[in-house]
Every structure is written in C-alpha cells, then in structure tokens.
Amino acid sequence: MDASRTRRLLVIAAVLAAVTGLGIAVTRAAGTGPSVHAQPPSRVVEVAAIVDGDTFDVRAGSDITAIARVRLAYVRTPRPSRPDQPPACLAADATAHLASIMPTGTRVTLTYEKERTGYPAAEVVAGDGRLVNAEMVRAGYAQVVEAGLESPMPPAVSEAVGDAAQEAAASLRGLHSADISCTVPGQVKAVTDAVARIPTSPGPVPTAVFLAGAAGQATVARMAAEELGSAFAQDRQDVTWLSLGPQERDRLRAQVQDARDDAADAETLLRDATSMTVNRDVTQASTQRDAARIAKVLADLRKAELDRAARAARRAAAARKAQADALAETRARADAARARRERAEQTSAQREKARRERASSEDSDARGSNSSGSRGD
C-alpha cells in the first residue's frame, strides 16, 4: 500500500472517530489488529466479528477497515487457551453461543460502561431485545463480575444478570452442569460415580485377588476425592470455579467430602478383608507356589497403587506451580506498570525543573543587561 493511500485511510478513520465516537483502527493501512484504546459512547453498531465468549469487534459505518473491539461489561466467560495449554472448559461453546445471539453482520445497541480493562466494555442489547450480558450468564457460560468497576453496576443490569445466574444454577446449565466432564459439578460427579462403583458384594467366598482389586479401586477413588477436595480449598481464579455461587460451591464440596469418607471406609474394610483372606489362603494352600502367586498379585496391585499415587502427586504439584506462575506474572505486570508511571513522573519533574532553571537564567541575564545599561547612562 502506498503512502498516499495510507494517509487517506488514516484521515477517514480520524473523521469517523470524531463523528461516531467509535475507537477506530485502520487495520489494512497499519497492518495491526483492532484498536483497544478508545471509549465510545452509547450507539447502534454492526457486529464485525466474534473474538471469544465475551469479546467482539464492531464496525463503524460501512468502512470495512474501521473496527473497534468491545467486551461484555460485568461478565467473564472461559477464554480460549494458548497452544501449549489444554482447552479451557466450554470456551468454544461460549464463543459459539455469543455468535448465535449476535451473528456477524447484525446490529446491536451498546451502552458503554467503565471497567479497568484493556477494551471498552458495554451493555449489549441484541436485535431481538435481549440483554446479551445476561443471556451469556443464563446459558451457564459466564460469571458475573462486580470487582474492578469504576462505577456501580446499574440496578436493572444487576437484577438481570443476578436472575440469570440463579436460573443457570437452578437449571444446571453450562458451567453448572454435572453432565459436562470439565465443569466442577462434572468433576464432582466423576468422583462420586467412582466411589459408587467400588464393589460391595464380593460373594459368599471372596478371593484375595478380588478383594485386593476392590481395595485398590477404593484407594484410587479416595485419592481422586482428596485431590478434588484440595482444589476447593485453593483460591481458583478461572471462570470454571468463579461461576459457582457460594451455596452451590458448599454443596459440591460436601459431596466430595462425603465421597472421600465413603471411599476411605470401603478401603479400610476391603484391606482388612484382603489380609484375612490371604492368611486363610496361605494356611490352606497345599504348596508354596500358590502362596507365591497370591503374594505376587498383591505386590503388583500395591505397585500399581503407588504409581497412581505418584502421578496424582505430580499433577497436584504442577497445578500449584501453574497457579504460582500466574500470580507472579500478574504481579510482574503490575510492577512494570508502576515503574513506567514513576519514570514518566520523574521525566516530567526533570523537564519542569529544567524549564524553571532556564527561566531563572533568562531573568538573571535580563537584570544584568538592565544594570549595565543604567551604569552606562
């Protein structure tokens, strides 16, 4: 693209920004993504693209190069993960649901709110009159966010998203559904189902192999319940956890604790039964070969159990490290921003000092010149 066309597009963008109030980025001229720095006023715009479950681009007028990025105010949805991370729970579903409410090319009404984020945030009303912010919560794909606001949430919006959150939880939708394995309710269901599958009726004459296998199954279920219980004790900051209300979270935590206790009781009983059966079999065995076979089976089961415990411990350590790394990254960004502000203030102070010194020097020179003139007269 030649320089004259670039300048022409930049002029068009500036005019559109002044007339419509939209933050403009001339993407084809500059070769960059949408601008995220302007705070447009309330108006009707056209949806240009859906970025993720709570972020989208809008078009200013008919110029396809005039794009502004906007976020849904007061809500957050699961974000698509980086290439080296596992997919975020329901991130793709949230994006698809937002696209179904406000497809590309449709017109929506934006009422802008102030949030401490990188993008302008808005209440969004779709063409059919639905408040999109509340609809994402109602579908179970978003959490309500009240922290970080520069002004209180409007009462009507607060009521709408609050009712939507209650409906999503009561209807077990999206992040509240136990039928979706990646949600917290889904993880709780997996643990309780594993405990329910522990054999409780081994038959009139159970074998040591059967009992040892059942005890190992109880151990695996108990460890899974303990690992999930530790996650409830952590301050998890992803939407999958933050979307849960206090009562819902307490209910799920209680289910995990009950499952852990049931698995531990079953594990103890099955271990005791295994030992008694092994002793009985060893006593009744006619050859040492039978005793060795039983001992080998038990050793193999114990080794498998230890291997599972080691893998679970590594997963828990990796989760704790990831959380610590995320916190460190957030603090580093905050420190960097503070350092930039301090450098800017220092530079401003130095410039002001230099200006005052120049002014003082000029005044001194002027007084010296006047004094010399007076003596000459």
Secondary structure, DSSP 8 states (H G I E B T S, - for coil): --HHHHHHHHHHHHHHHHHH----EEHHHH-S--B------SEEEEEEEEEETTEEEEE-TT-TTEEEEEEETTEE------TTS---TTHHHHHHHHHHHS-TT-EEEEEEE-BSSSS-EEEEE-TTS-BHHHHHHHTTS-EE--TTBSS---HHHHHHHHHHHHHHHHHT-GGG-TTSTTSHHHHHHHHHHHHHTS-----SS--HHHHHHHHHHHHHHHHHHHHHHHHHHS---SHHHHTS-HHHHHHHHHHHHHHHHHHHHHHHHHHHHHHHHHHHHHHH-SSHHHHHHHHHHHHHHHHHHHHHHHHHHHHHHHHHHHHHHHHHHHHHHHHHHHHHHHHHHHHHHHHHHHHHHHHHHHHHHHHHHHHHHHHH-
